[in-house]
Amino acid sequence: MNQVQIGQPGPDGVSFGTRKAALNNSLAQAYAQGDPRAAMKPYDRAGMSRGAGQMAQGGIDATQKMASGIADAYTQDAQVGAYNAANAYANQQGQQQFALQQAALQQQDAYAQAMANLQRRQQSMNFVSGLLGGLLR
């Protein structure tokens, strides 16, 4: 994997540090959801102690939330990468289209200049032959 310094734009044009920070933030939230203590709260009953079943179910719920959060974080990062890559590709296509249009305009201009030069030469030749024709009569 290519290493990019933080703050430098990556291959998709987005600052590596910004994108990495967003991924790390999403992962931290996913890991926080993996705390079984918070996942057990919905199973608490007033006046009753927590039992092994509540703790087990809380652990299962926490693990599922954490796994879902991690998957979402990496999916979101992949979507951002795909979006940025698509934008970079569209930008490159636009630049290439612009370059092709410029080349076409330059070609048309060169053709028009060549035709104008040819017309001037023909006019000067007509003028010269008109003078010579008048002298030869």
SEDODO-268335 format. One record per residue: residue in one letter; z, x, y of N, C-alpha, C, O in turn. Coordinates in Angstrom, 1 decimal. Layout:
BEGIN
+-------+--------+--------+--------+--------+--------+--------+--------+--------+--------+--------+--------+--------+
! kemar !     nw !     nu !     nv !    caw !    cau !    cav !     cw !     cu !     cv !     ow !     ou !     ov !
+-------+--------+--------+--------+--------+--------+--------+--------+--------+--------+--------+--------+--------+
!     A !      Z !      X !      Y !      Z !      X !      Y !      Z !      X !      Y !      Z !      X !      Y !
...
+-------+--------+--------+--------+--------+--------+--------+--------+--------+--------+--------+--------+--------+
! end
This chain:
BEGIN
+-------+--------+--------+--------+--------+--------+--------+--------+--------+--------+--------+--------+--------+
! kemar !     nw !     nu !     nv !    caw !    cau !    cav !     cw !     cu !     cv !     ow !     ou !     ov !
+-------+--------+--------+--------+--------+--------+--------+--------+--------+--------+--------+--------+--------+
!     M !    0.0 !    0.8 !   -1.2 !    0.0 !    0.0 !    0.0 !    0.0 !    0.9 !    1.2 !    0.8 !    1.8 !    1.3 !
!     N !   -0.8 !    0.6 !    2.2 !   -0.9 !    1.3 !    3.4 !    0.3 !    1.1 !    4.3 !    0.8 !   -0.1 !    4.4 !
!     Q !    0.9 !    2.2 !    4.8 !    2.0 !    2.0 !    5.7 !    1.6 !    1.9 !    7.1 !    0.7 !    2.7 !    7.6 !
!     V !    2.1 !    0.9 !    7.8 !    1.8 !    0.7 !    9.2 !    3.1 !    0.9 !   10.0 !    4.1 !    0.3 !    9.6 !
!     Q !    3.1 !    1.6 !   11.1 !    4.3 !    1.7 !   11.9 !    4.6 !    0.4 !   12.6 !    3.7 !   -0.4 !   13.0 !
!     I !    5.9 !    0.1 !   12.7 !    6.3 !   -1.1 !   13.4 !    5.8 !   -1.1 !   14.8 !    5.9 !   -0.1 !   15.5 !
!     G !    5.3 !   -2.2 !   15.3 !    4.8 !   -2.3 !   16.6 !    3.3 !   -2.0 !   16.7 !    2.7 !   -2.4 !   17.7 !
!     Q !    2.7 !   -1.4 !   15.7 !    1.3 !   -1.1 !   15.7 !    0.6 !   -2.3 !   15.1 !    1.1 !   -2.9 !   14.1 !
!     P !   -0.6 !   -2.7 !   15.6 !   -1.3 !   -3.8 !   15.0 !   -1.8 !   -3.4 !   13.5 !   -2.2 !   -2.3 !   13.3 !
!     G !   -1.7 !   -4.4 !   12.7 !   -2.1 !   -4.2 !   11.3 !   -3.6 !   -4.5 !   11.2 !   -4.3 !   -4.7 !   12.2 !
!     P !   -4.1 !   -4.5 !   10.0 !   -5.6 !   -4.7 !    9.8 !   -6.0 !   -6.1 !   10.3 !   -7.2 !   -6.3 !   10.6 !
!     D !   -5.1 !   -7.0 !   10.3 !   -5.5 !   -8.4 !   10.8 !   -5.2 !   -8.6 !   12.3 !   -5.4 !   -9.7 !   12.8 !
!     G !   -4.8 !   -7.5 !   13.0 !   -4.7 !   -7.6 !   14.4 !   -3.3 !   -8.0 !   14.9 !   -3.0 !   -8.0 !   16.1 !
!     V !   -2.4 !   -8.4 !   13.9 !   -1.1 !   -8.9 !   14.3 !   -0.1 !   -7.7 !   14.2 !   -0.3 !   -6.9 !   13.2 !
!     S !    0.8 !   -7.6 !   15.1 !    1.8 !   -6.5 !   15.0 !    2.5 !   -6.6 !   13.7 !    3.1 !   -7.6 !   13.3 !
!     F !    2.6 !   -5.5 !   13.0 !    3.2 !   -5.4 !   11.7 !    4.7 !   -5.8 !   11.8 !    5.2 !   -6.5 !   11.0 !
!     G !    5.3 !   -5.3 !   12.9 !    6.7 !   -5.6 !   13.1 !    7.0 !   -7.0 !   13.3 !    8.0 !   -7.5 !   12.7 !
!     T !    6.2 !   -7.7 !   14.0 !    6.4 !   -9.2 !   14.3 !    6.3 !  -10.0 !   13.0 !    7.1 !  -10.8 !   12.7 !
!     R !    5.2 !   -9.7 !   12.2 !    5.0 !  -10.4 !   11.0 !    6.1 !  -10.1 !    9.9 !    6.5 !  -11.0 !    9.2 !
!     K !    6.4 !   -8.8 !    9.9 !    7.5 !   -8.4 !    8.9 !    8.8 !   -9.0 !    9.3 !    9.6 !   -9.5 !    8.4 !
!     A !    9.1 !   -9.1 !   10.6 !   10.4 !   -9.7 !   11.0 !   10.4 !  -11.2 !   10.7 !   11.4 !  -11.7 !   10.3 !
!     A !    9.2 !  -11.9 !   10.8 !    9.2 !  -13.3 !   10.5 !    9.4 !  -13.5 !    9.0 !   10.1 !  -14.4 !    8.6 !
!     L !    8.8 !  -12.6 !    8.2 !    9.0 !  -12.7 !    6.7 !   10.5 !  -12.5 !    6.4 !   11.1 !  -13.2 !    5.6 !
!     N !   11.1 !  -11.4 !    7.0 !   12.5 !  -11.1 !    6.7 !   13.4 !  -12.3 !    7.1 !   14.4 !  -12.5 !    6.4 !
!     N !   13.1 !  -12.9 !    8.2 !   13.9 !  -14.0 !    8.7 !   13.8 !  -15.2 !    7.7 !   14.8 !  -15.8 !    7.4 !
!     S !   12.6 !  -15.5 !    7.2 !   12.4 !  -16.5 !    6.2 !   13.2 !  -16.2 !    4.9 !   13.8 !  -17.1 !    4.3 !
!     L !   13.1 !  -14.9 !    4.5 !   13.8 !  -14.5 !    3.3 !   15.3 !  -14.6 !    3.4 !   16.0 !  -15.0 !    2.5 !
!     A !   15.8 !  -14.2 !    4.6 !   17.2 !  -14.3 !    4.9 !   17.7 !  -15.8 !    4.8 !   18.8 !  -16.0 !    4.2 !
!     Q !   16.9 !  -16.7 !    5.3 !   17.3 !  -18.1 !    5.2 !   17.3 !  -18.6 !    3.8 !   18.1 !  -19.4 !    3.4 !
!     A !   16.3 !  -18.1 !    3.0 !   16.3 !  -18.4 !    1.6 !   17.5 !  -17.9 !    0.8 !   18.1 !  -18.6 !    0.0 !
!     Y !   17.8 !  -16.7 !    1.1 !   19.0 !  -16.1 !    0.4 !   20.3 !  -16.8 !    0.8 !   21.2 !  -17.0 !    0.0 !
!     A !   20.4 !  -17.2 !    2.1 !   21.5 !  -18.0 !    2.6 !   21.6 !  -19.3 !    1.8 !   22.7 !  -19.8 !    1.5 !
!     Q !   20.5 !  -19.9 !    1.5 !   20.5 !  -21.2 !    0.8 !   20.9 !  -21.0 !   -0.7 !   21.3 !  -21.9 !   -1.4 !
!     G !   20.9 !  -19.7 !   -1.1 !   21.3 !  -19.4 !   -2.5 !   22.8 !  -19.3 !   -2.7 !   23.2 !  -18.9 !   -3.8 !
!     D !   23.6 !  -19.5 !   -1.7 !   25.0 !  -19.5 !   -1.8 !   25.5 !  -20.7 !   -2.5 !   25.4 !  -21.8 !   -2.0 !
!     P !   26.1 !  -20.6 !   -3.7 !   26.5 !  -21.7 !   -4.4 !   27.7 !  -22.5 !   -3.8 !   27.8 !  -23.7 !   -4.0 !
!     R !   28.4 !  -21.9 !   -2.9 !   29.5 !  -22.6 !   -2.2 !   29.0 !  -23.7 !   -1.4 !   29.6 !  -24.8 !   -1.3 !
!     A !   27.9 !  -23.5 !   -0.6 !   27.3 !  -24.5 !    0.2 !   26.7 !  -25.6 !   -0.7 !   26.6 !  -26.8 !   -0.3 !
!     A !   26.1 !  -25.2 !   -1.8 !   25.4 !  -26.2 !   -2.7 !   26.4 !  -27.1 !   -3.4 !   26.0 !  -28.1 !   -3.9 !
!     M !   27.6 !  -26.7 !   -3.5 !   28.6 !  -27.5 !   -4.2 !   29.2 !  -28.6 !   -3.3 !   29.7 !  -29.6 !   -3.9 !
!     K !   29.0 !  -28.5 !   -2.1 !   29.7 !  -29.5 !   -1.1 !   29.2 !  -30.9 !   -1.4 !   30.0 !  -31.8 !   -1.3 !
!     P !   27.9 !  -31.2 !   -1.8 !   27.6 !  -32.6 !   -2.0 !   28.3 !  -33.2 !   -3.3 !   28.4 !  -34.4 !   -3.4 !
!     Y !   28.8 !  -32.3 !   -4.1 !   29.5 !  -32.8 !   -5.4 !   31.0 !  -32.9 !   -5.2 !   31.7 !  -33.4 !   -6.1 !
!     D !   31.5 !  -32.6 !   -4.0 !   33.0 !  -32.7 !   -3.8 !   33.4 !  -34.1 !   -3.7 !   32.6 !  -35.0 !   -3.1 !
!     R !   34.6 !  -34.4 !   -4.2 !   35.1 !  -35.8 !   -4.1 !   36.5 !  -35.7 !   -3.4 !   37.2 !  -34.7 !   -3.7 !
!     A !   36.7 !  -36.6 !   -2.5 !   38.0 !  -36.5 !   -1.8 !   39.2 !  -36.6 !   -2.7 !   39.3 !  -37.5 !   -3.6 !
!     G !   40.1 !  -35.7 !   -2.5 !   41.3 !  -35.7 !   -3.3 !   41.2 !  -35.1 !   -4.7 !   42.1 !  -35.1 !   -5.5 !
!     M !   40.0 !  -34.5 !   -5.0 !   39.8 !  -33.9 !   -6.4 !   39.4 !  -32.5 !   -6.2 !   38.7 !  -32.1 !   -5.3 !
!     S !   39.9 !  -31.7 !   -7.1 !   39.5 !  -30.3 !   -7.1 !   38.1 !  -30.1 !   -7.7 !   37.6 !  -31.0 !   -8.4 !
!     R !   37.5 !  -29.0 !   -7.4 !   36.2 !  -28.7 !   -8.0 !   36.4 !  -28.3 !   -9.4 !   37.3 !  -27.6 !   -9.8 !
!     G !   35.5 !  -28.8 !  -10.2 !   35.5 !  -28.5 !  -11.6 !   34.4 !  -27.6 !  -12.0 !   33.5 !  -27.2 !  -11.2 !
!     A !   34.3 !  -27.2 !  -13.2 !   33.3 !  -26.3 !  -13.7 !   31.9 !  -26.9 !  -13.6 !   30.9 !  -26.2 !  -13.4 !
!     G !   31.9 !  -28.2 !  -13.9 !   30.6 !  -28.9 !  -13.8 !   30.0 !  -28.9 !  -12.4 !   28.8 !  -28.7 !  -12.2 !
!     Q !   30.9 !  -29.1 !  -11.4 !   30.4 !  -29.1 !  -10.0 !   30.0 !  -27.7 !   -9.6 !   29.0 !  -27.5 !   -8.9 !
!     M !   30.7 !  -26.7 !  -10.1 !   30.3 !  -25.3 !   -9.8 !   29.0 !  -24.9 !  -10.5 !   28.2 !  -24.2 !   -9.9 !
!     A !   28.8 !  -25.4 !  -11.7 !   27.6 !  -25.1 !  -12.4 !   26.4 !  -25.8 !  -11.7 !   25.4 !  -25.1 !  -11.5 !
!     Q !   26.6 !  -27.0 !  -11.4 !   25.5 !  -27.8 !  -10.7 !   25.2 !  -27.2 !   -9.3 !   24.1 !  -27.1 !   -8.9 !
!     G !   26.3 !  -26.8 !   -8.6 !   26.1 !  -26.1 !   -7.3 !   25.3 !  -24.8 !   -7.5 !   24.4 !  -24.5 !   -6.6 !
!     G !   25.6 !  -24.1 !   -8.5 !   24.9 !  -22.8 !   -8.7 !   23.4 !  -23.1 !   -9.1 !   22.5 !  -22.3 !   -8.6 !
!     I !   23.2 !  -24.1 !   -9.9 !   21.8 !  -24.4 !  -10.2 !   21.0 !  -24.9 !   -9.0 !   19.9 !  -24.4 !   -8.7 !
!     D !   21.6 !  -25.7 !   -8.2 !   21.0 !  -26.2 !   -6.9 !   20.7 !  -25.0 !   -6.0 !   19.7 !  -25.0 !   -5.4 !
!     A !   21.7 !  -24.1 !   -5.8 !   21.5 !  -23.0 !   -4.9 !   20.4 !  -22.1 !   -5.4 !   19.6 !  -21.6 !   -4.6 !
!     T !   20.3 !  -21.9 !   -6.7 !   19.3 !  -21.0 !   -7.2 !   17.9 !  -21.7 !   -7.0 !   16.9 !  -21.0 !   -6.7 !
!     Q !   17.8 !  -23.0 !   -7.2 !   16.5 !  -23.7 !   -7.0 !   16.1 !  -23.6 !   -5.5 !   15.0 !  -23.4 !   -5.2 !
!     K !   17.1 !  -23.8 !   -4.6 !   16.8 !  -23.7 !   -3.2 !   16.4 !  -22.3 !   -2.8 !   15.5 !  -22.2 !   -2.0 !
!     M !   17.1 !  -21.3 !   -3.3 !   16.7 !  -19.9 !   -3.0 !   15.3 !  -19.6 !   -3.5 !   14.5 !  -19.0 !   -2.8 !
!     A !   15.0 !  -20.0 !   -4.7 !   13.7 !  -19.7 !   -5.3 !   12.6 !  -20.4 !   -4.5 !   11.5 !  -19.8 !   -4.2 !
!     S !   12.9 !  -21.6 !   -4.1 !   11.9 !  -22.4 !   -3.3 !   11.7 !  -21.8 !   -1.9 !   10.6 !  -21.6 !   -1.4 !
!     G !   12.8 !  -21.3 !   -1.3 !   12.8 !  -20.7 !    0.0 !   12.0 !  -19.4 !   -0.1 !   11.2 !  -19.1 !    0.8 !
!     I !   12.2 !  -18.6 !   -1.1 !   11.5 !  -17.3 !   -1.2 !   10.0 !  -17.6 !   -1.4 !    9.2 !  -16.9 !   -0.8 !
!     A !    9.7 !  -18.5 !   -2.3 !    8.3 !  -18.9 !   -2.5 !    7.6 !  -19.3 !   -1.2 !    6.5 !  -19.0 !   -0.9 !
!     D !    8.4 !  -20.2 !   -0.4 !    7.8 !  -20.7 !    0.8 !    7.6 !  -19.5 !    1.8 !    6.6 !  -19.5 !    2.6 !
!     A !    8.6 !  -18.6 !    1.8 !    8.5 !  -17.4 !    2.8 !    7.2 !  -16.6 !    2.5 !    6.5 !  -16.3 !    3.4 !
!     Y !    7.0 !  -16.3 !    1.2 !    5.8 !  -15.5 !    0.9 !    4.5 !  -16.3 !    1.0 !    3.5 !  -15.7 !    1.4 !
!     T !    4.6 !  -17.6 !    0.8 !    3.4 !  -18.4 !    1.0 !    3.0 !  -18.5 !    2.4 !    1.9 !  -18.4 !    2.8 !
!     Q !    4.1 !  -18.7 !    3.3 !    3.8 !  -18.7 !    4.7 !    3.2 !  -17.4 !    5.2 !    2.3 !  -17.4 !    6.0 !
!     D !    3.8 !  -16.3 !    4.7 !    3.3 !  -15.0 !    5.1 !    1.8 !  -14.8 !    4.7 !    1.0 !  -14.3 !    5.4 !
!     A !    1.5 !  -15.3 !    3.4 !    0.1 !  -15.2 !    3.0 !   -0.8 !  -16.0 !    3.8 !   -1.9 !  -15.7 !    4.1 !
!     Q !   -0.3 !  -17.2 !    4.2 !   -1.1 !  -18.1 !    5.0 !   -1.4 !  -17.5 !    6.4 !   -2.5 !  -17.6 !    6.9 !
!     V !   -0.4 !  -16.9 !    7.0 !   -0.6 !  -16.2 !    8.3 !   -1.6 !  -15.1 !    8.1 !   -2.4 !  -14.9 !    9.0 !
!     G !   -1.5 !  -14.3 !    7.0 !   -2.4 !  -13.2 !    6.8 !   -3.9 !  -13.8 !    6.6 !   -4.8 !  -13.2 !    7.2 !
!     A !   -4.0 !  -14.9 !    5.9 !   -5.3 !  -15.4 !    5.7 !   -5.9 !  -16.0 !    7.0 !   -7.1 !  -15.8 !    7.3 !
!     Y !   -5.0 !  -16.7 !    7.8 !   -5.5 !  -17.2 !    9.1 !   -5.9 !  -16.1 !   10.0 !   -7.0 !  -16.2 !   10.6 !
!     N !   -5.1 !  -15.0 !   10.0 !   -5.5 !  -13.9 !   10.9 !   -6.8 !  -13.2 !   10.4 !   -7.6 !  -12.8 !   11.2 !
!     A !   -6.9 !  -13.1 !    9.1 !   -8.1 !  -12.5 !    8.6 !   -9.3 !  -13.3 !    8.9 !  -10.4 !  -12.8 !    9.2 !
!     A !   -9.2 !  -14.6 !    8.8 !  -10.3 !  -15.6 !    9.1 !  -10.7 !  -15.5 !   10.6 !  -11.8 !  -15.5 !   10.9 !
!     N !   -9.6 !  -15.4 !   11.4 !   -9.9 !  -15.2 !   12.9 !  -10.6 !  -13.9 !   13.2 !  -11.5 !  -13.8 !   14.0 !
!     A !  -10.2 !  -12.8 !   12.5 !  -10.8 !  -11.5 !   12.7 !  -12.2 !  -11.5 !   12.3 !  -13.1 !  -11.0 !   12.9 !
!     Y !  -12.5 !  -12.2 !   11.1 !  -13.8 !  -12.3 !   10.6 !  -14.7 !  -13.1 !   11.6 !  -15.9 !  -12.8 !   11.8 !
!     A !  -14.2 !  -14.2 !   12.1 !  -15.0 !  -15.1 !   13.0 !  -15.2 !  -14.3 !   14.3 !  -16.3 !  -14.4 !   14.8 !
!     N !  -14.3 !  -13.5 !   14.7 !  -14.5 !  -12.7 !   15.9 !  -15.6 !  -11.6 !   15.7 !  -16.4 !  -11.4 !   16.5 !
!     Q !  -15.6 !  -11.0 !   14.5 !  -16.6 !  -10.0 !   14.2 !  -18.0 !  -10.7 !   14.1 !  -19.0 !  -10.1 !   14.6 !
!     Q !  -18.0 !  -11.9 !   13.5 !  -19.3 !  -12.6 !   13.5 !  -19.8 !  -12.9 !   14.9 !  -21.0 !  -12.8 !   15.2 !
!     G !  -18.9 !  -13.3 !   15.8 !  -19.3 !  -13.6 !   17.1 !  -19.8 !  -12.4 !   17.9 !  -20.7 !  -12.5 !   18.6 !
!     Q !  -19.1 !  -11.3 !   17.7 !  -19.6 !  -10.1 !   18.3 !  -20.9 !   -9.6 !   17.8 !  -21.8 !   -9.2 !   18.6 !
!     Q !  -21.1 !   -9.8 !   16.5 !  -22.4 !   -9.4 !   15.9 !  -23.5 !  -10.4 !   16.4 !  -24.6 !  -10.0 !   16.7 !
!     Q !  -23.2 !  -11.7 !   16.5 !  -24.2 !  -12.7 !   17.1 !  -24.5 !  -12.3 !   18.5 !  -25.7 !  -12.4 !   18.9 !
!     F !  -23.5 !  -11.9 !   19.3 !  -23.8 !  -11.6 !   20.7 !  -24.7 !  -10.3 !   20.8 !  -25.6 !  -10.3 !   21.6 !
!     A !  -24.4 !   -9.3 !   19.9 !  -25.2 !   -8.1 !   19.9 !  -26.7 !   -8.4 !   19.5 !  -27.6 !   -7.9 !   20.1 !
!     L !  -26.8 !   -9.3 !   18.5 !  -28.2 !   -9.7 !   18.1 !  -28.9 !  -10.5 !   19.3 !  -30.1 !  -10.3 !   19.5 !
!     Q !  -28.2 !  -11.3 !   20.0 !  -28.8 !  -12.0 !   21.1 !  -29.2 !  -11.1 !   22.2 !  -30.3 !  -11.2 !   22.8 !
!     Q !  -28.3 !  -10.1 !   22.5 !  -28.7 !   -9.1 !   23.5 !  -29.9 !   -8.3 !   23.1 !  -30.8 !   -8.0 !   23.9 !
!     A !  -30.0 !   -7.9 !   21.8 !  -31.1 !   -7.1 !   21.3 !  -32.4 !   -8.0 !   21.4 !  -33.5 !   -7.4 !   21.8 !
!     A !  -32.3 !   -9.3 !   21.1 !  -33.5 !  -10.1 !   21.3 !  -33.9 !  -10.2 !   22.7 !  -35.1 !  -10.2 !   23.0 !
!     L !  -33.0 !  -10.4 !   23.6 !  -33.3 !  -10.4 !   25.0 !  -34.0 !   -9.1 !   25.5 !  -34.9 !   -9.2 !   26.3 !
!     Q !  -33.4 !   -8.0 !   25.1 !  -34.0 !   -6.7 !   25.5 !  -35.4 !   -6.6 !   24.9 !  -36.3 !   -6.0 !   25.6 !
!     Q !  -35.6 !   -7.1 !   23.7 !  -37.0 !   -7.0 !   23.1 !  -37.9 !   -7.9 !   23.9 !  -39.1 !   -7.5 !   24.2 !
!     Q !  -37.5 !   -9.1 !   24.3 !  -38.4 !   -9.9 !   25.1 !  -38.7 !   -9.3 !   26.4 !  -39.8 !   -9.4 !   26.9 !
!     D !  -37.7 !   -8.7 !   27.0 !  -37.9 !   -8.0 !   28.3 !  -38.9 !   -6.9 !   28.2 !  -39.8 !   -6.7 !   29.0 !
!     A !  -38.7 !   -6.1 !   27.1 !  -39.7 !   -5.0 !   26.9 !  -41.1 !   -5.5 !   26.7 !  -42.0 !   -4.9 !   27.2 !
!     Y !  -41.2 !   -6.6 !   26.0 !  -42.6 !   -7.2 !   25.8 !  -43.1 !   -7.7 !   27.1 !  -44.3 !   -7.4 !   27.4 !
!     A !  -42.3 !   -8.3 !   27.9 !  -42.8 !   -8.8 !   29.2 !  -43.2 !   -7.7 !   30.1 !  -44.2 !   -7.8 !   30.8 !
!     Q !  -42.4 !   -6.6 !   30.1 !  -42.8 !   -5.4 !   30.9 !  -44.1 !   -4.8 !   30.4 !  -45.0 !   -4.4 !   31.2 !
!     A !  -44.3 !   -4.7 !   29.1 !  -45.6 !   -4.2 !   28.6 !  -46.7 !   -5.1 !   29.0 !  -47.8 !   -4.5 !   29.3 !
!     M !  -46.6 !   -6.4 !   28.9 !  -47.7 !   -7.3 !   29.2 !  -48.0 !   -7.2 !   30.8 !  -49.1 !   -7.2 !   31.1 !
!     A !  -47.0 !   -7.0 !   31.6 !  -47.2 !   -6.9 !   33.0 !  -47.9 !   -5.6 !   33.3 !  -48.8 !   -5.5 !   34.2 !
!     N !  -47.5 !   -4.5 !   32.6 !  -48.3 !   -3.2 !   32.8 !  -49.7 !   -3.3 !   32.4 !  -50.6 !   -2.8 !   33.1 !
!     L !  -49.9 !   -4.0 !   31.3 !  -51.3 !   -4.2 !   30.8 !  -52.1 !   -5.0 !   31.8 !  -53.3 !   -4.7 !   32.1 !
!     Q !  -51.5 !   -6.0 !   32.4 !  -52.2 !   -6.9 !   33.3 !  -52.5 !   -6.1 !   34.6 !  -53.6 !   -6.2 !   35.1 !
!     R !  -51.6 !   -5.2 !   35.1 !  -51.9 !   -4.4 !   36.2 !  -53.0 !   -3.4 !   36.0 !  -53.9 !   -3.2 !   36.8 !
!     R !  -53.0 !   -2.9 !   34.8 !  -54.2 !   -1.9 !   34.4 !  -55.5 !   -2.6 !   34.4 !  -56.5 !   -2.1 !   34.9 !
!     Q !  -55.5 !   -3.8 !   33.8 !  -56.7 !   -4.6 !   33.8 !  -57.2 !   -4.9 !   35.2 !  -58.4 !   -4.9 !   35.5 !
!     Q !  -56.3 !   -5.3 !   36.1 !  -56.6 !   -5.6 !   37.5 !  -57.2 !   -4.4 !   38.2 !  -58.2 !   -4.5 !   38.9 !
!     S !  -56.6 !   -3.3 !   38.0 !  -57.1 !   -2.0 !   38.6 !  -58.4 !   -1.7 !   38.1 !  -59.3 !   -1.2 !   38.8 !
!     M !  -58.6 !   -1.9 !   36.8 !  -60.0 !   -1.6 !   36.2 !  -61.0 !   -2.5 !   36.7 !  -62.1 !   -2.1 !   37.0 !
!     N !  -60.6 !   -3.8 !   36.9 !  -61.6 !   -4.8 !   37.5 !  -61.9 !   -4.4 !   38.9 !  -63.1 !   -4.5 !   39.4 !
!     F !  -60.9 !   -3.9 !   39.7 !  -61.2 !   -3.5 !   41.0 !  -62.1 !   -2.3 !   41.1 !  -63.1 !   -2.3 !   41.9 !
!     V !  -61.9 !   -1.3 !   40.2 !  -62.7 !   -0.1 !   40.2 !  -64.1 !   -0.5 !   39.8 !  -65.1 !    0.0 !   40.4 !
!     S !  -64.3 !   -1.3 !   38.7 !  -65.6 !   -1.6 !   38.3 !  -66.3 !   -2.5 !   39.3 !  -67.5 !   -2.5 !   39.4 !
!     G !  -65.5 !   -3.3 !   40.1 !  -66.1 !   -4.1 !   41.2 !  -66.7 !   -3.1 !   42.3 !  -67.7 !   -3.4 !   42.8 !
!     L !  -65.9 !   -2.1 !   42.6 !  -66.4 !   -1.1 !   43.6 !  -67.6 !   -0.4 !   43.1 !  -68.6 !   -0.2 !   43.8 !
!     L !  -67.6 !    0.0 !   41.8 !  -68.7 !    0.8 !   41.3 !  -69.9 !   -0.1 !   41.1 !  -71.0 !    0.3 !   41.3 !
!     G !  -69.7 !   -1.4 !   40.8 !  -70.8 !   -2.3 !   40.6 !  -71.5 !   -2.6 !   42.0 !  -72.7 !   -2.7 !   42.0 !
!     G !  -70.7 !   -2.6 !   43.0 !  -71.2 !   -2.8 !   44.4 !  -72.0 !   -1.6 !   44.8 !  -72.9 !   -1.8 !   45.6 !
!     L !  -71.6 !   -0.4 !   44.4 !  -72.3 !    0.8 !   44.8 !  -73.6 !    1.0 !   44.1 !  -74.5 !    1.6 !   44.6 !
!     L !  -73.6 !    0.5 !   42.9 !  -74.8 !    0.7 !   42.0 !  -75.9 !   -0.3 !   42.3 !  -77.0 !   -0.2 !   41.8 !
!     R !  -75.7 !   -1.3 !   43.1 !  -76.7 !   -2.3 !   43.3 !  -77.7 !   -1.9 !   44.3 !  -78.6 !   -2.6 !   44.6 !
+-------+--------+--------+--------+--------+--------+--------+--------+--------+--------+--------+--------+--------+
! end
